[in-house]
Amino acid sequence: MYLTKEEEQILNGEAGETLRQAIEILVALGDIYGADRLIPIKSAQIAGVSYKTIGDAGLEWISDLQGKVKVPTILNPAGMDLENWKRLRISPDFAEKQKLIIQAYEKLGIKCECTCTPYTLEGFDVGYGDHLAWSESSAVSYANSVLGARTNREGGPSALSAALLGKTANYGFHLDENRLPEILFEVEYPLEKSNYGALGYVAGKLAGNRVPIFHLRNSPDVDELKALGAAMAASGAVALYHVEGVTPETRRVDFKEPAEKITIEKKQLDEVYESLNKACKEPELITIGCPHCSAAELEKAAELLKGKTVSKEFWVFTSRGLAKRYPEYIREIEKSGAKVVCDTCMVVSPATNNYSCVMVNSGKALAYVPGMCGAQAIYGSMEACIKEAVGETTNKAGGSY
């Protein structure tokens, strides 16, 4: 792996111990994956923020680092709402450790807004072909697939190292040859909006870590693409996918059709909804916003909750930036008794561990909640989640439940 003279000096420790550690991590990854050099990045997004997931060891490591990041850098969701953590019964001890983690990152010059949808934030623009070092699985998928940017699914330490250096190793999805589709999914019937999370949940298990391309009868919008990619990244390890005629690389690159083709049938998606009849019938907690709700999703939730009162605990997750930008949606949602929660999500917050059955509108959350929160998870559309929250359930599985 080629290093410039300046990079060699950093590796030799001439720019301090923090940068020496950072470049050592990137060079090690580059050597493993056959990178030829380090390349500049436009931005970084760092996982390993929740005290629930990194603990005292992670806090100690971050606190020992010195210096400032070289590119715009943002954090993944933390373990709590940083301003309203008491509302979800977070313990004071956890809150104190979580605040220390945020302070340690802030000391490094990182923008301490915690979200899995950094592409929605003002001043954090991403363009086609931009090289990034992002960590969170759904954000990586969105950046690669929907925006046409280039990033590997970085671990927390490698993303932070890239942010401190302003560079990452040139391998994986930074290279043209690794972005070609390897498996074709045919979906021969029109999809409803909530079907995209279910489709991703099914397709991710089939794709594993390969790059899929979809032939769809619909033209999904950005929120549907977000749901599709987030679910595939969780049920499988898909970091890049294409939708013929929709995602940008299918319009710029002449892809050869993969030899392996799989038709996904409606009954396979119906089975995801039918988890309603298998996991638990009476959810104690209903959540939406994994990944964080967009402005359009907040608007829709506000419309569906208008004039209604929730009878069950209902959490709506979004970024603090969007919550501040659209206070009218937040007021309408919370008027119903629902809680709008920022900076965190149902997966990485210990608050979810207080419940045994959680209803979600996310294929990603459906995949992660059982293992990370110790709760059963059931799946439905946003409409179905809100009906459940306000006591208007139809108790029917399948379709757009």
C-alpha positions as CSV (number, residue, x, y, z in Angstrom):
1,M,0.0,0.0,0.0
2,Y,1.5,3.3,-1.1
3,L,1.9,6.1,1.5
4,T,2.9,9.6,0.8
5,K,5.8,11.1,2.6
6,E,3.4,13.0,4.9
7,E,1.5,9.8,5.6
8,E,4.7,7.9,6.4
9,Q,5.6,10.6,8.9
10,I,2.2,10.3,10.6
11,L,2.6,6.5,10.7
12,N,6.0,7.0,12.4
13,G,4.3,9.1,15.1
14,E,5.6,12.5,14.0
15,A,2.1,14.0,14.2
16,G,1.3,12.6,17.6
17,E,0.0,9.4,19.0
18,T,-3.7,9.9,18.1
19,L,-3.0,10.3,14.4
20,R,-0.4,7.5,14.5
21,Q,-3.1,5.1,15.8
22,A,-5.6,6.4,13.3
23,I,-3.4,5.8,10.2
24,E,-2.3,2.5,11.6
25,I,-5.9,1.3,11.7
26,L,-6.5,2.5,8.1
27,V,-3.3,1.0,6.8
28,A,-4.1,-2.4,8.5
29,L,-7.5,-2.4,6.8
30,G,-6.0,-1.4,3.5
31,D,-3.5,-4.2,3.7
32,I,-6.2,-6.8,4.5
33,Y,-8.4,-5.7,1.6
34,G,-5.8,-4.9,-0.9
35,A,-6.0,-1.1,-1.0
36,D,-3.5,0.7,-3.2
37,R,-3.5,4.0,-1.2
38,L,-5.4,6.3,1.0
39,I,-8.0,8.6,-0.6
40,P,-9.6,11.9,0.6
41,I,-13.1,11.8,2.0
42,K,-15.8,14.4,2.0
43,S,-17.4,13.5,5.4
44,A,-17.5,10.8,8.1
45,Q,-20.3,9.3,10.2
46,I,-19.3,7.5,13.4
47,A,-21.0,4.5,15.0
48,G,-20.2,3.4,18.5
49,V,-22.0,6.2,20.3
50,S,-24.5,4.6,22.6
51,Y,-23.1,3.7,26.0
52,K,-25.3,0.6,25.7
53,T,-23.1,-0.7,22.9
54,I,-19.6,0.6,23.7
55,G,-19.5,0.6,27.5
56,D,-16.7,1.9,29.7
57,A,-14.0,0.5,27.4
58,G,-15.2,2.5,24.4
59,L,-15.6,5.7,26.5
60,E,-12.1,5.4,27.8
61,W,-10.6,4.9,24.3
62,I,-12.5,7.9,22.9
63,S,-11.6,10.1,25.9
64,D,-7.8,9.5,25.3
65,L,-7.8,10.8,21.8
66,Q,-6.5,14.2,20.9
67,G,-6.8,16.6,18.0
68,K,-9.6,17.6,15.6
69,V,-11.3,15.9,12.7
70,K,-10.4,17.1,9.2
71,V,-13.8,16.7,7.5
72,P,-17.4,17.3,8.5
73,T,-18.2,14.5,10.9
74,I,-21.4,13.4,12.6
75,L,-22.5,10.8,15.1
76,N,-24.7,7.7,15.0
77,P,-27.7,7.6,17.4
78,A,-26.8,7.7,21.1
79,G,-28.4,5.6,23.8
80,M,-30.9,8.3,24.8
81,D,-32.5,11.6,23.9
82,L,-29.7,14.0,25.0
83,E,-32.2,16.7,26.1
84,N,-35.2,14.7,27.3
85,W,-33.7,11.5,28.6
86,K,-35.9,11.2,31.7
87,R,-39.0,10.7,29.6
88,L,-38.0,7.2,28.6
89,R,-36.9,6.1,32.1
90,I,-33.2,6.3,31.4
91,S,-31.2,5.8,34.6
92,P,-29.1,8.8,35.8
93,D,-26.0,6.6,35.8
94,F,-26.5,5.7,32.1
95,A,-27.2,9.3,31.3
96,E,-24.0,10.5,32.9
97,K,-21.9,8.0,31.0
98,Q,-23.7,8.8,27.7
99,K,-23.0,12.5,28.2
100,L,-19.3,11.8,28.8
101,I,-19.2,9.9,25.5
102,I,-20.8,12.9,23.6
103,Q,-18.4,15.3,25.3
104,A,-15.4,13.2,24.3
105,Y,-16.5,13.3,20.6
106,E,-17.3,17.0,20.8
107,K,-13.7,17.6,22.0
108,L,-12.5,16.2,18.7
109,G,-14.5,18.8,16.7
110,I,-17.4,16.4,15.8
111,K,-20.9,17.7,15.2
112,C,-22.7,16.1,18.1
113,E,-26.1,15.6,16.4
114,C,-26.8,11.9,16.7
115,T,-28.7,10.5,13.7
116,C,-28.7,7.5,11.3
117,T,-29.9,9.9,8.5
118,P,-27.1,12.5,8.2
119,Y,-28.0,13.1,4.6
120,T,-31.2,14.9,5.8
121,L,-29.2,17.6,7.7
122,E,-28.4,21.0,6.4
123,G,-24.7,21.5,5.6
124,F,-24.1,17.7,5.3
125,D,-24.6,17.4,1.6
126,V,-23.5,14.3,-0.3
127,G,-23.1,14.1,-4.1
128,Y,-22.8,11.4,-6.7
129,G,-19.3,9.8,-6.6
130,D,-18.3,11.5,-3.3
131,H,-16.0,9.3,-1.1
132,L,-17.2,9.0,2.5
133,A,-16.3,7.0,5.6
134,W,-19.7,6.2,7.1
135,S,-20.6,3.6,9.8
136,E,-24.3,3.1,10.3
137,S,-25.6,0.4,8.2
138,S,-28.7,2.1,6.8
139,A,-26.8,5.4,6.2
140,V,-24.1,3.5,4.3
141,S,-26.8,1.8,2.2
142,Y,-28.5,5.1,1.4
143,A,-25.3,6.9,0.6
144,N,-24.1,4.2,-1.8
145,S,-27.4,3.3,-3.4
146,V,-29.7,6.3,-3.4
147,L,-27.1,9.0,-3.6
148,G,-24.5,7.2,-5.6
149,A,-21.7,8.1,-3.1
150,R,-19.0,5.7,-2.2
151,T,-18.4,4.3,1.3
152,N,-17.6,1.0,3.0
153,R,-19.5,0.0,6.1
154,E,-16.9,1.3,8.5
155,G,-16.5,0.3,12.1
156,G,-16.6,3.0,14.7
157,P,-12.8,3.1,15.1
158,S,-12.1,3.1,11.4
159,A,-14.6,5.9,10.7
160,L,-13.2,8.0,13.5
161,S,-9.7,7.4,12.2
162,A,-10.8,8.5,8.7
163,A,-12.4,11.6,10.1
164,L,-9.2,12.5,12.0
165,L,-7.1,12.0,8.9
166,G,-9.6,13.2,6.3
167,K,-8.8,10.0,4.3
168,T,-9.8,6.4,4.0
169,A,-8.3,3.3,2.4
170,N,-9.2,2.8,-1.3
171,Y,-10.9,-0.6,-1.4
172,G,-14.4,-2.1,-1.4
173,F,-17.2,0.1,-2.6
174,H,-14.8,2.9,-3.4
175,L,-13.9,0.9,-6.5
176,D,-16.0,0.6,-9.7
177,E,-15.5,-3.2,-10.0
178,N,-17.0,-3.8,-6.5
179,R,-20.2,-1.9,-7.2
180,L,-21.6,-4.2,-9.9
181,P,-24.8,-6.2,-9.2
182,E,-24.3,-9.8,-8.3
183,I,-27.9,-11.0,-7.9
184,L,-31.2,-10.0,-9.5
185,F,-34.4,-9.8,-7.6
186,E,-37.6,-9.8,-9.6
187,V,-40.8,-8.5,-7.9
188,E,-43.6,-9.0,-10.3
189,Y,-46.5,-7.3,-8.4
190,P,-47.0,-3.7,-7.3
191,L,-45.8,-2.9,-3.8
192,E,-47.5,-0.8,-1.2
193,K,-45.4,1.6,0.8
194,S,-44.9,-0.5,3.9
195,N,-43.9,-3.5,1.6
196,Y,-40.4,-2.0,1.1
197,G,-39.3,-2.8,4.6
198,A,-40.7,-6.3,4.3
199,L,-39.1,-6.7,0.9
200,G,-35.7,-5.7,2.3
201,Y,-36.1,-8.0,5.2
202,V,-36.6,-11.0,2.9
203,A,-34.1,-9.9,0.2
204,G,-31.3,-9.2,2.8
205,K,-31.4,-12.8,4.0
206,L,-31.1,-14.0,0.4
207,A,-28.4,-11.6,-0.7
208,G,-26.1,-11.8,2.3
209,N,-23.3,-9.4,1.5
210,R,-23.7,-9.4,-2.2
211,V,-24.8,-6.4,-4.3
212,P,-28.4,-6.9,-5.5
213,I,-30.3,-5.2,-8.3
214,F,-34.1,-5.1,-8.3
215,H,-36.6,-5.1,-11.1
216,L,-39.8,-3.5,-9.7
217,R,-43.1,-2.6,-11.1
218,N,-43.1,0.5,-8.9
219,S,-40.8,3.6,-8.8
220,P,-40.1,3.9,-5.1
221,D,-39.6,7.3,-3.5
222,V,-36.6,8.1,-1.3
223,D,-38.3,7.0,1.9
224,E,-39.2,3.7,0.4
225,L,-35.6,3.2,-0.8
226,K,-34.4,4.1,2.7
227,A,-36.7,1.4,4.2
228,L,-35.6,-1.2,1.6
229,G,-31.8,-0.6,2.2
230,A,-32.1,-0.4,6.0
231,A,-33.8,-3.7,6.2
232,M,-31.3,-5.5,3.8
233,A,-28.4,-4.1,5.8
234,A,-29.9,-5.6,9.0
235,S,-31.3,-9.0,7.9
236,G,-28.3,-9.4,5.6
237,A,-25.1,-7.4,5.2
238,V,-26.1,-5.4,2.0
239,A,-24.3,-2.1,1.8
240,L,-25.1,-1.3,-1.8
241,Y,-28.1,-2.1,-4.0
242,H,-29.5,-0.9,-7.3
243,V,-33.1,-0.5,-8.5
244,E,-33.3,-0.6,-12.3
245,G,-34.2,2.9,-13.7
246,V,-34.4,4.5,-10.2
247,T,-31.1,4.5,-8.4
248,P,-28.4,6.7,-10.0
249,E,-25.9,4.2,-11.1
250,T,-28.4,2.2,-13.1
251,R,-28.9,5.4,-15.2
252,R,-25.1,6.1,-15.7
253,V,-23.5,2.6,-15.8
254,D,-24.3,-0.1,-18.3
255,F,-24.6,-3.1,-15.9
256,K,-24.5,-6.6,-17.1
257,E,-27.4,-8.6,-15.8
258,P,-26.4,-11.0,-13.0
259,A,-26.6,-14.7,-13.8
260,E,-28.4,-15.5,-10.5
261,K,-32.1,-14.4,-10.6
262,I,-34.6,-14.8,-7.8
263,T,-38.3,-14.0,-8.0
264,I,-39.7,-12.7,-4.7
265,E,-43.4,-13.6,-4.3
266,K,-46.1,-11.8,-2.4
267,K,-46.5,-14.7,0.1
268,Q,-42.9,-14.2,1.2
269,L,-43.7,-10.6,2.2
270,D,-47.0,-11.7,3.8
271,E,-45.0,-13.9,6.1
272,V,-43.2,-10.9,7.5
273,Y,-46.5,-9.3,8.4
274,E,-47.7,-12.6,9.8
275,S,-45.1,-12.3,12.6
276,L,-48.1,-10.6,14.2
277,N,-49.6,-14.0,14.8
278,K,-46.3,-15.6,15.9
279,A,-44.2,-13.3,18.1
280,C,-46.7,-11.6,20.3
281,K,-50.3,-10.4,19.9
282,E,-50.4,-7.4,22.3
283,P,-47.5,-5.0,21.8
284,E,-46.7,-2.9,24.8
285,L,-44.7,-0.4,22.9
286,I,-45.2,0.9,19.3
287,T,-42.3,2.7,17.6
288,I,-41.6,4.3,14.2
289,G,-38.5,5.9,12.8
290,C,-35.8,3.3,12.2
291,P,-34.0,4.9,10.3
292,H,-35.1,8.3,11.7
293,C,-38.3,9.7,10.3
294,S,-37.9,12.1,7.3
295,A,-39.9,15.4,7.1
296,A,-42.4,13.6,4.9
297,E,-42.8,10.8,7.4
298,L,-43.2,13.2,10.3
299,E,-45.9,15.1,8.3
300,K,-47.7,11.8,7.6
301,A,-47.6,10.7,11.3
302,A,-48.9,14.1,12.3
303,E,-51.8,13.8,9.9
304,L,-52.7,10.3,11.0
305,L,-52.6,11.3,14.7
306,K,-54.6,14.5,14.3
307,G,-57.5,14.6,16.7
308,K,-56.6,11.2,18.2
309,T,-55.1,10.0,21.6
310,V,-52.8,7.2,22.0
311,S,-53.7,4.4,24.5
312,K,-50.3,2.7,24.4
313,E,-46.7,3.9,24.7
314,F,-45.8,5.3,21.2
315,W,-42.4,6.6,20.3
316,V,-41.5,8.5,17.1
317,F,-37.8,8.8,16.4
318,T,-36.2,11.5,14.2
319,S,-33.1,13.7,14.1
320,R,-33.0,16.8,16.2
321,G,-32.3,18.9,13.1
322,L,-35.6,17.9,11.5
323,A,-37.5,18.2,14.8
324,K,-36.4,21.8,15.1
325,R,-37.1,22.5,11.4
326,Y,-40.7,21.2,11.6
327,P,-42.0,22.1,15.0
328,E,-45.6,22.0,13.7
329,Y,-45.4,18.3,13.0
330,I,-43.8,17.6,16.4
331,R,-46.6,19.6,18.2
332,E,-49.3,17.6,16.4
333,I,-47.7,14.3,17.1
334,E,-47.2,15.0,20.8
335,K,-50.7,16.4,21.2
336,S,-51.8,12.8,20.8
337,G,-49.7,11.7,23.8
338,A,-47.0,10.1,21.5
339,K,-43.4,11.0,22.3
340,V,-41.1,12.4,19.6
341,V,-37.6,11.2,20.5
342,C,-34.3,12.6,19.1
343,D,-30.7,11.5,19.2
344,T,-31.4,7.8,19.7
345,C,-33.6,4.9,18.4
346,M,-35.4,1.9,19.8
347,V,-32.5,-0.4,18.9
348,V,-29.6,1.3,20.7
349,S,-31.5,2.8,23.7
350,P,-31.8,0.7,26.9
351,A,-35.3,2.2,27.2
352,T,-36.7,-0.5,24.9
353,N,-35.4,-3.2,27.2
354,N,-38.3,-2.3,29.5
355,Y,-40.8,-3.9,27.1
356,S,-41.4,-7.5,26.1
357,C,-43.3,-6.9,22.8
358,V,-42.6,-4.0,20.4
359,M,-44.4,-3.1,17.2
360,V,-42.3,-1.5,14.5
361,N,-42.7,-0.2,11.0
362,S,-39.1,-1.0,10.1
363,G,-37.5,-4.2,8.6
364,K,-34.3,-3.0,10.3
365,A,-35.9,-2.8,13.7
366,L,-37.6,-6.1,13.1
367,A,-34.2,-7.7,12.6
368,Y,-32.4,-6.0,15.5
369,V,-34.9,-5.6,18.4
370,P,-35.0,-9.2,19.5
371,G,-31.2,-9.6,19.7
372,M,-30.3,-6.1,21.0
373,C,-33.3,-5.3,23.2
374,G,-34.5,-8.7,24.4
375,A,-38.0,-8.0,23.1
376,Q,-40.2,-9.7,20.6
377,A,-40.9,-7.6,17.5
378,I,-43.8,-7.5,15.1
379,Y,-44.1,-5.6,11.9
380,G,-46.7,-3.3,10.3
381,S,-47.0,-0.1,8.3
382,M,-47.0,3.3,9.8
383,E,-50.8,3.3,9.5
384,A,-51.0,0.0,11.3
385,C,-48.7,1.2,14.1
386,I,-50.7,4.3,14.7
387,K,-54.0,2.3,14.7
388,E,-52.4,0.0,17.3
389,A,-51.3,3.0,19.4
390,V,-54.7,4.6,19.4
391,G,-56.7,1.4,19.8
392,E,-58.1,1.1,16.3
393,T,-56.5,-2.2,15.3
394,T,-58.0,-4.4,12.7
395,N,-56.0,-7.4,13.9
396,K,-55.5,-8.6,10.4
397,A,-52.1,-9.8,9.1
398,G,-50.8,-9.3,5.6
399,G,-51.3,-6.5,3.1
400,S,-50.5,-3.1,4.5
401,Y,-51.3,-4.0,8.1
